[in-house]
Amino acid sequence: PKLVAQDKPLMTSLISGVFPGADIGSVDNDVLQNEIRRLCKLRHFDCTENFMLKCMELYQIQRITHGVMLVGTVGTGKSTVWRTLLDAMEKLDHVKGDAY
C-alpha cells in the first residue's frame, strides 16, 4: 500500500501511545533524496522520477511496518530500489542496516 499525508499524524499518535517518550526520529526527505541521487550517480544508475518515487514509498512504508515484501516482474528494479534506499539510510542515520 501507498501512504498518504493523512496517515502520518495517525501513525505518529499510535506510536506515541504504544511507545510513550520514544524518539521515532525522521530523515529529511530532501536530504534522503539527495543521497539517493548521489548513490545512483556513483553506481551509474539513471535516477528517474519513478525510481525516486519508489524509493520514497518504500521508505515511508518501512518506517511503520515490521516487514516489507516487494513483488513485481523480473527486471523492474525491486532489488535496486531497496539496496539503494538501505545504503542511503545507512549513510544518513549512521546505523548499519541488515536485509534478509
Buried (B, 14 or more C-beta within 10 A) or exposed (E): EEBEEEBBEEBEEEBEEEEEEEEEEEBEEEEBBEBBBEBBEEEEBEBEEEBBEBBBBBBBBBBBEEEEEEEEEEEEBBEBBBBBBBBBBEBBEEEEBEEE
